[in-house]
């Protein structure tokens, strides 16, 4: 019995060591909230951080709200001061898990996966499931995908004066090129 316990702990340790963590600080996160016939409401954050545990499929993503860049500087200012209140809520985060994840089955061709977890924005957390794609090439795993959110789900108030100029559903897309840590 004692030998079996020692072998079990040794085996568990081997699997833990073989699991790799992959990360990026240059992930790309975009959102589009444009309404038809009005000025484009879109921004991009090219400094999104993310980490993937290849042993468990756990994923964590972090974006600083002031990292989003708009084509129009005034729009960026309104976004930070009036809508997401970046000084009060400086970041958005996602913590989740890739469903049925098996790193050994990854290849250079994209494979569809579902990622479920908690999205936190503007101090509110909501469970979401995202249809994504994942691929592995050499020592790099890339996760891409998109989903939609509503500002009201995160208590982000859109003044009536501009509500027709901003889409009710905000399209969010991401590209996370992760490398071994």
GIHUJO-V494487 format. One line per field, one symbol per residue. ss: DSSP state (2 for helix, 1 for strand, 0 for the rest). psi: psi as a letter, one per 40 degrees, with the letter a starting at -180 (. if undefined). A space follows every 50 residues. Layout:
ss: ???
psi: ???
//
This chain:
ss: 02222222222222222200111111111111110000000111111111 11100001111111222010002222222222200000001111111100 00222000001111111111100111111111111110011111111111 2222000000002221111111111111110
psi: ddddddddddddddddddhihiiiefihhiihfiiieiihgiiihefhii ihheddehhhihhhdeehhidhddddddddddcegdddgeiiihhahhhf hhdeeiaehhhhihhiahhhhfeihhhihhhiiiihhbfhhhhiaiiiih ddeffhhhiddedeehidhhhhiihghhii.
//
